[in-house]
Amino acid sequence: MIIDAHTRIGDGREVELKPADLIATMDALGIDQALVSPGERCIAYDNREGNESTTAAAAQSNGRLLAYAVANPWRGRAAVDELDRARDAGAVALAVDSILQGFDLLDGLLDPLLDFAATAGWFVYVRTGTPATALPLPLATLARRRPELPVLMGKSGATDFWIDAIPALLHAPNLYGDTSYAPWDTVLTGFLAEPEIGAGRLMFSTDAPYTVPVAEVDRIRDWPIDPDQKAAVLGGNLARLLAP
């Protein structure tokens, strides 16, 4: 089973992805399920609209799409209430973007949302790769503060901060790496070379529509590793986190 750990649907500043088009791409590439977050505006500000769009898309997809919930932590209690509404509508995980939402990962602002995610049994996707507030090492420190929460390091620092991805994963055992953008002959193989990381802490994603999904799929399918390791990366690890 192949599960895409992160995509964005709806309108963005540079590109738009409709749910039907995402599912068509999934069909063409053999992707069974994909987690969807909303576009940038809805991550930053119009959280309700974004959550309604992702949960509606998931509800209409016959199980193919799974919804992330988003809420800007600056909204305080209203942000937590929004996550509660999204969970009731079917959301299964929390997506965070500290650049779009305007906060530092370590300033405590996110704590109420992380508390909610822990209570809900969610994992947390956090996009990394953009200085100064969305970097792998601060995220690893945040993950160590919350050992009960599985945290997915979105984009694994791609591209300028790949060098920090391995130290981040070594620092926080509940942190997972994301394969999108990462070449297997350098970055991904480096993950496997560390016994404390290995295939069990990597998750496949296309990060569509910002990548070429076929290239992301082919990179993992062509990766010369053990079939069981490949199956874990392509969906097995994420399936365990999503299991009730």
C-alpha positions as MATLAB code, in Angstrom:
seq = 'MIIDAHTRIGDGREVELKPADLIATMDALGIDQALVSPGERCIAYDNREGNESTTAAAAQSNGRLLAYAVANPWRGRAAVDELDRARDAGAVALAVDSILQGFDLLDGLLDPLLDFAATAGWFVYVRTGTPATALPLPLATLARRRPELPVLMGKSGATDFWIDAIPALLHAPNLYGDTSYAPWDTVLTGFLAEPEIGAGRLMFSTDAPYTVPVAEVDRIRDWPIDPDQKAAVLGGNLARLLAP';
ca = [
       0.000    0.000    0.000;
       1.297    3.440   -0.932;
       0.264    6.426    1.184;
       1.300    9.950    0.232;
       2.020   11.717    3.515;
       1.508   15.278    2.285;
      -0.277   17.116   -0.517;
      -2.089   20.448   -0.711;
      -5.399   20.932   -2.449;
      -7.150   24.152   -3.412;
      -5.694   27.415   -4.621;
      -2.158   28.490   -3.784;
      -0.054   31.484   -4.710;
       1.596   29.650   -7.583;
      -0.407   26.520   -8.323;
      -3.829   24.950   -7.771;
      -4.696   21.312   -7.233;
      -8.259   20.039   -7.391;
      -9.178   16.877   -5.468;
     -10.330   15.134   -8.650;
      -7.002   15.885  -10.326;
      -5.099   14.597   -7.310;
      -7.047   11.343   -7.336;
      -6.445   10.965  -11.083;
      -2.710   11.335  -10.475;
      -2.894    8.823   -7.633;
      -4.647    6.349   -9.933;
      -1.980    6.791  -12.598;
       0.878    6.294  -10.129;
      -0.585    3.535   -7.989;
      -0.960    5.651   -4.848;
      -3.681    4.251   -2.627;
      -4.239    7.151   -0.225;
      -3.016   10.710    0.276;
      -3.179   13.147    3.155;
      -4.381   16.584    2.107;
      -3.885   20.000    3.642;
      -5.388   23.230    2.255;
      -3.672   25.977    0.303;
      -1.475   28.648    1.812;
      -4.168   31.263    2.481;
      -6.225   28.763    4.405;
      -3.238   27.572    6.411;
      -2.302   31.117    7.343;
      -5.684   32.730    7.874;
      -8.898   31.152    6.575;
      -8.564   27.994    8.641;
     -12.277   27.181    8.714;
     -12.537   27.348    4.934;
      -9.461   25.190    4.574;
     -10.640   22.532    6.988;
     -14.044   22.401    5.387;
     -12.420   21.902    1.975;
     -10.107   19.097    3.076;
     -12.642   17.216    5.170;
     -15.252   17.509    2.407;
     -12.769   16.223   -0.165;
     -11.892   13.319    2.118;
     -15.546   12.469    2.749;
     -16.250   12.361   -0.989;
     -13.169   10.295   -1.916;
     -14.243    6.801   -0.799;
     -11.303    6.624    1.549;
      -8.651    7.777   -0.922;
      -8.022   11.167    0.728;
      -7.397   11.834    4.414;
      -7.661   15.334    5.832;
      -5.132   17.330    7.791;
      -6.555   19.942   10.129;
      -5.006   23.410   10.263;
      -5.343   26.264   12.751;
      -3.224   29.338   13.283;
      -2.006   29.142   16.897;
      -2.192   32.945   17.253;
      -5.950   32.460   17.559;
      -5.580   30.815   20.945;
      -8.671   29.011   22.170;
     -10.402   29.602   18.835;
      -7.619   27.622   17.144;
      -8.208   24.649   19.423;
     -11.959   24.878   18.825;
     -11.280   24.834   15.088;
      -9.255   21.653   15.404;
     -12.102   20.117   17.367;
     -14.548   20.969   14.584;
     -12.180   19.538   11.984;
     -11.774   16.304   13.943;
     -15.546   15.932   14.159;
     -15.660   16.375   10.372;
     -13.091   13.617    9.846;
      -9.607   15.157   10.050;
      -6.941   12.660   11.117;
      -3.775   14.722   11.744;
      -2.467   18.247   12.339;
      -0.504   20.241    9.730;
       1.678   23.132   10.873;
       3.539   25.758    8.843;
       5.367   28.175   11.116;
       6.419   30.407    8.214;
       2.916   30.923    6.849;
       1.437   31.145   10.345;
       4.096   33.491   11.724;
       5.565   32.000   14.882;
       8.701   30.364   16.262;
       8.492   26.604   16.779;
      10.003   26.911   20.252;
       8.137   29.920   21.662;
       5.314   27.880   23.216;
       2.555   29.300   21.039;
       1.908   25.936   19.415;
       1.576   24.014   22.697;
      -2.252   24.077   22.954;
      -2.530   22.652   19.418;
       0.009   19.954   20.236;
      -1.952   19.129   23.386;
      -5.047   18.677   21.250;
      -3.200   16.489   18.736;
      -1.853   14.275   21.523;
      -5.325   13.838   23.025;
      -6.816   13.128   19.599;
      -4.168   10.513   18.804;
      -2.924   12.516   15.817;
       0.546   12.819   14.381;
       1.817   16.282   13.439;
       3.217   17.337   10.061;
       5.523   20.370   10.283;
       6.948   21.861    7.078;
      10.664   22.629    7.231;
      13.292   24.129    4.956;
      12.629   27.865    5.279;
      14.675   30.071    7.639;
      14.419   31.346   10.226;
      11.514   29.592   11.938;
      10.967   26.359    9.975;
      14.186   24.387   10.330;
      14.951   20.747   11.208;
      16.965   21.265   14.403;
      14.476   23.513   16.221;
      11.756   21.072   15.193;
      13.783   18.232   16.715;
      13.964   20.169   19.978;
      10.204   20.676   19.871;
       9.677   16.958   19.199;
      11.865   16.024   22.176;
       9.646   18.180   24.370;
       6.649   16.150   23.198;
       7.795   12.497   23.150;
       4.203   11.266   23.050;
       3.640   12.880   19.634;
       4.873   11.455   16.322;
       6.176   14.424   14.299;
       6.812   14.349   10.540;
       9.600   16.696    9.407;
       7.961   17.954    6.201;
      10.428   18.103    3.275;
      13.254   17.059    5.631;
      14.736   20.541    5.419;
      14.780   20.611    1.622;
      16.817   21.847    0.120;
      19.344   24.105    1.857;
      18.859   22.442    5.249;
      19.114   18.758    4.302;
      22.430   18.793    6.157;
      20.487   19.224    9.408;
      17.980   16.432    8.773;
      20.076   13.537   10.067;
      21.155   15.348   13.265;
      17.522   16.299   13.825;
      16.313   12.715   13.466;
      19.066   11.477   15.774;
      18.123   14.093   18.365;
      14.417   13.198   18.557;
      13.367    9.535   18.294;
       9.725   10.516   17.677;
      10.685   12.576   14.602;
      10.174   11.106   11.116;
      11.825   12.074    7.828;
       9.948   12.981    4.642;
      11.250   11.655    1.305;
       9.957   14.465   -0.923;
      12.684   16.229   -2.926;
      15.405   14.054   -1.315;
      17.741   12.062   -3.636;
      18.242    8.500   -2.448;
      21.918    8.358   -3.395;
      22.788   11.009   -0.800;
      20.098   12.173    1.618;
      17.882    9.077    1.901;
      20.772    6.622    1.945;
      22.303    8.745    4.690;
      19.139    8.201    6.726;
      19.396    4.440    6.247;
      23.056    4.417    7.255;
      22.095    5.530   10.776;
      20.823    2.552   12.837;
      18.743    4.897   14.986;
      16.878    6.139   11.897;
      16.613    3.538    9.144;
      13.606    2.874    6.946;
      11.300    2.692    9.966;
      11.432    6.464   10.415;
      10.949    7.605    6.829;
       7.678    8.444    5.078;
       6.979    8.870    1.390;
       5.318   12.048    0.186;
       5.001   13.843   -3.129;
       4.290   17.311   -1.672;
       2.024   17.780   -4.707;
       1.370   20.126   -6.406;
       4.810   21.628   -5.746;
       6.719   18.664   -7.185;
       6.423   16.294  -10.127;
       4.625   13.394   -8.418;
       5.827   10.732  -10.857;
       9.426   11.665  -10.063;
       8.769   11.357   -6.333;
       7.189    7.923   -6.764;
       9.848    6.646   -9.154;
      12.647    7.790   -6.849;
      11.401    5.494   -4.093;
      10.418    2.632   -6.390;
      13.895    2.708   -7.989;
      15.720    2.999   -4.683;
      17.907   -0.133   -4.366;
      16.892   -1.164   -0.850;
      15.254   -4.205    0.688;
      11.590   -4.633   -0.423;
      10.394   -4.669    3.187;
      12.198   -1.384    3.854;
      10.674    0.101    0.720;
       7.185   -1.020    1.729;
       7.648    0.602    5.127;
       8.703    3.915    3.574;
       5.954    3.918    0.952;
       3.122    3.415    3.399;
       3.684    0.976    6.225;
       5.140    3.482    8.670;
       2.386    6.012    8.090;
      -0.322    3.342    8.231;
       0.822    2.496   11.750;
       0.523    6.120   12.829;
      -2.956    6.367   11.332;
      -4.199    3.140   12.896;
      -6.838    3.725   15.611;
];
